[in-house]
Amino acid sequence: MRKVLGTLAALLTAGIAYLLLWPVPIDPVPWTAPPAPGYAGLHAQNQRLAKLNMLDLGSDVGPEHIVWRDGWLYAAVARGAIIRMRPDGSERQDYVLTGGRPLGFDFDAQGALVIADPMFGRHGGLVRAVGSGSAAKLELLSDAVDGEPIRYADGVVVAPSGKIYFTDASQRFGAKASGGTFEASVLDVLEHRLSGRVLEFDPATRKTRKLMGDLSFANGLALSADGRHLFVSETGEYRVWKLAIDAQNLSARAAATAPSDKARLLLANLPGYPDNIMRGNDGRLWVGLAKPRGAFIDDNAGKPWMRALALRLPKFAWPVPPAYGHVIAFDESGRVLADLQDPSGSYPETTAVTETPDRLYVQSLHAHGLGWLEKGKAMAP
């Protein structure tokens, strides 16, 4: 009996030591999470995103970002490709292969693709693709700013001026080094060291500058109608910023308590994690909430040791919230115009919506097809 008890005590001691002392990749800091709003009011639970129509993507998964252009749908998929197809899914073909994991992308005035790919080359960056298919030529535009590497290029938009605005979601966790884009995002949100940045690349000077830093996973972004502002998702803080394109080296931490004409919060304390932002029609902007709020992360915002402990558990037990489909349309004043949900989460990690004249195509980080809704039915009161 003594031997059995001794063995059990040794195992218990070893288990406690492992949970408390085993090295983890994050060094969390305390923060204050706003009280979760739940699904009420403008975000009352509904089924308006349920029962999506699906376009077949073959073996491809994760149409994380979608652009509608000249009768084609372009989609960034996990295979390291941007594919294109007709609105009904026909004529599907590879358009550009980066060999990494393209996330946000846009077209410049010359028709070239500008891609945020955090797994391209050494540690990712901003990439330009001229041409298509096997004839495409890839050029790395920017992979550092102020001598610091861009570890997680994420969202991107090309302005009419030709300047390119993009996000570096995390200076702490690169997608390539962390085992993938989703894994890196989980690490960054759990650690909460506010290392995300909004950047500008000027093709004329080949220089990159910082508009704003101190963001908790800087994610998707879109331009205002007049081209003077950006709308930027700050995933780890559940909010969306309105940021002037001439902002210079601002701190999100400071701007949150002292808003100005250069930077102010547009949407705050959302019921989930905002991801991509896309311009729609009639003044609409669409943001996807990739996951709902998680009680563990909010409840342990002030307990960094608990968040570190969670990463010592098997990966399947990490405190990642369940799938929950959710996209929101809003205008440039921050007024919510539409809220579409699917509590079942059957279409996982909804990252945004690409709006065409008659359809809403729903972006997703991990879906095995491309979901869409008839716009008239989806937008009906």
N, C-alpha and C positions, 0 to 999 in steps of 0.2 A: 504493500500500500504506500509505504514511504517513497519507493522508487517511482510509482505511478504519479503520486502527488508532486514529487520533485520534477518529473518530466513535464507535467502540466504547467507547473510554475515557470519552468525554463522556457516553454513554448509561449506562455503568456507574456513573459518579460521580453522575449525576442519580438513578439508581435507588436507590443507597445513601443519598443525601441524603433522598430521599422516604421510604424505610423508617425512617430514623432521626429525621427532623425534621418531617415533615408533621404539622400539628395533628390531634389526635384528641380525641373528647369525654370521654375518661377521663383521670384522673390517678392511676394505680395506686399502691398501697402494698404493701410486702412483708408476707407473713403465713406462717404455718406450717400446711401441710396435713397432717392425720394420714395415716399410710400407708393406702392404699386396701385394704379388706378383701377385695376381689374377691367372686366368687360362690361362697361356701363356707359350711359350717355351716348355720345357720338360714336363710341366703339362698342355699343351693345352687341352681344353675341348674335350672330346670324349665320345663315347657310348660303349666302349669295355667291360664294366661291366654290361651292360643292358641285359635284357632277360635271367636271370640266370635260369638254371635248378634247380628244388627244390626236396629235400628229405623231406618226411613227418616226423615230430617229435611228432605227436600225440598232446597232450595238452601242451607239453613243448615249452618254448620260450627262446630266448637268447642264442644261441650256441656261447658264448663269446670267448671260447678258444677251439681249436681242435687239437688233436694229432693223427697222423697216426702211428700205431704200429702193426706188426705181422698180417696184414690183417684186422685189426679193426680200425674204426674211433671212438675216444673217444671225447666227447663234454661236456663241463661244461654248465649247464643250470640253469635258474633262480630259479627252484624249490628247489635248494639246493642239486642237484645231479650231478654226472658225469655219463653219459650214454654211451653206446657203440653200434655200429651197423656195418654191413658190408658196403662196399663202395656204394652199391646200396640202402642202407637204410634198408635192411632186417635184421632180428634177433635183432631188437632194444631191449635193456634191460638196466635196472639200473645196474650200476657197483659199485658205491660207493655213499652213502647218507651221506652228512655232516650235514644237517640240517641248513646250513647257506646259503652263496652264493659263491660257488667256482668260482674263476676267472682263473688265470694262474695255470698250473699244469705240472708236468713232472714225468718221471719214474726214480727211482734210480737203482743202479746196482743189487739190490735184487728183482726188479720188483714191488716194492711198489710205490704207488702214493705219490708224494709230492705236496701239494696243498696250494696255497695262498687263504685263505678264510677270508675276512674282516668281516664276520658276524657269524663266528663260536665262540661258547662259549660267554665269557663276551664282548670282543671287537674285536674278530678275531685274526688271526695270521697265522703262518706257521704250517701246519698239515700234518702228515704222515698217510696214510691208508694202512694197511697190509691186504691182502685178498680182497674179493669182496662180494657183496650182503649182506645178513644178517649176514654173518660170518666176515665181515670186522671189523678190530679193528683200531680205530682212536686215534692218539697220538698227542698232542700239542707239537711241537718242540720248538717254540719260539713265545713269545708274548710281549717281551720287549728287549730293548738294552740300556745299560748305565743307567738303572733305569727308562727309559721312555717307556711307552707302545707303542706297534706297533698298530696303530689305523686303518690302511688301507692296509693290505697285498694285493698285486696286482699281479705283474708278478713274475715268478719263473723259474729257470733253474738249473738243476743238472749237475755239472762238472764231467769229468772223474775221478777226484781226490776224488769224493764223497762229496765235499763241495757244499753247496746250496747257490745260489745267488738269492736274491729276492728284491722287492721294497716295501717300505712303502710309499704309494702315498702321504699321508698327515698326519702330526701330529696334525693338527687342526680339521679335520673333519672325524670322523670315520663313516663308512658306516652304522653301526648298529644304532648309535646315531643320524644320520642325516636322517634316513628314507629310506636308500637305497644307492647302489653304485653310481648310476647316480646323485642322489641329492647331495651326498657328493662331487662329482667331480665338479659340477657346483659351489658349495659354495667355494671350494678351488681355482678354477680358477678365480672367481670373486674377492676374497679377495687378492690373489696374495702375500702371505707372505712367499713363498719359504720354505715350511717345509717338502718337500719330501726327501726321503733318499734311497740310494742303500745299501743293507746289505748283509752280509755273515754269514751263519750258518755252523759251523764245527761239524758234527756228532761225531767226535772223542773226542772233548773237551766239547761238548754241549754249546759252547759259540757263541754269536752273536756279530759281530763287524760292524762298519760303514765304507764303502768305500768312499761315497760322500753324502753330504747334500746340503741344500739350493736349492733344485729343486722345480720347480712349477709343482706339480703333477707328481711325478716319476711313470712311467707306465710300459709298456712291456720291456722285455730284452731278449737277445739271446747271446750265446757264439760265439766267433770267431772260425774259423776252427782249429787254433792251440791251442785253449783253454786259451790263455793268456789275452784276452780282452773280455769285454762285450759291446754290443750295447744297449743303453738305451734310451727310449722315454721320453722326458720331454714335457708333453702334453701342459701345459699352456704357454710355450715359443715357441711352434711350431718347435721343433728341436730334433735331435737324437745325442747322445754322443757316443764316443768311449772311454771306461774306462778300465784301466788296473786292473786285478783282485787283484794285490797286492797294489792297492791304499789304502791309509789310511787317513780317516777323512778329505777328500778334501772338498772344498767349490765350488759348481758350479758357484756361483757368481764371485769368483776369477778366476776360470779356464776359464771362458768365455772370459776374457780379457787377460789372460796369459796362453795360452795353453802349454802343456808339453807332454812328452811321457807317462805320467800317465793319462791324460784326455784332450781330445780336441773335438770340435764340428765336426761331420761328415756331417750332413744335417742340414741346418738352414733356417729359414724363409719359412717354408712350407706353402702351401695354406690351411691347415687345422690342426686339432688337432691329432697328432700321438698317437696311442694306442699300441696294441700288436706288437711285432716283432717276426718273425718266420724264422728259417733257411729253405731254399728251396733246390733245386738241382742245381748243376753246379755253385756253389759259390753265388747263389742268397740269399738275405734276403728280407723278405716281411714285410712292415709296413702298417697298415690300418690307414686312417684318419677318425676318428669316426664322425666328424662334419667339415663343412667348416669354415673358418674364419668368425667371426661376426663383422660387422661394429661398433655396439654399444660398444663391449668390447675393440676393438682397439682404437676407437675414444675417449673413456673415460678412457684410461689407466692412464692418469695424473689427473683424477677427481674421486678420491675414493668416494666422497659423492654421485656422480651420480650412481655408482655401488651399493652403499648401498640403495639408493632410489629405484632402480629397484627391490630389494627384498621385498619392501613394496607393490608391485603390486600383484594382484592375480597370482598364480603359472603359469597359462596358459600364462601370459603376461611376464614371465621372459625372459631376452634376450638370449635365447637359439637358436642358428642358426638352420635352417631347415635341414632336412635329405638330404644327398648327398653321394652317394656311391663312394668311392675312395680308391684304394690300389696301392701301389708303390713297385716295386722290385728294389733293389740297391745292389751293391757289397761292399766289405769291404773297398774299397777306397772312397766310397761315390758316385760312379758313378750311375746315374739312368739308369736302364736297361729296365724297363717297367712301364707304367702308365695306369691303367684301371679305368674308371669312369662310373658312371651312374647319370647324373644330376637330374633325376627324384626322386632319393632317395627311390625308391620302395622297396629296401632291406636296411633297416635302420641301421645306426651306424656300418658301416663296420670296424671291429677292426683289421683284418689281413687276411692272406691267409695261408692255410695249403696245401702244394704241395705234390702230389703223382706222380708216374711215368706218369700218363695220365690225371690227373685232378687237378684243382685248387678249393679247398673248401674254401668258403668265410665266415669268422667268423663275428658274429654280436651280439651286446648287446641286441637287442630287437626283432629280426626277429622271425616269427612263423614257420620257416622251416630252412633247411640248404641249402644254395645256392651253386651251383657248375658250373664250366665251363670246357669244353674240353680244355686241356692245349694247344694242337697244334693250335687250332683256336684262343685262347685268346692271345697267345704269337706271333702270326704271325705278321710280320711288317705291 
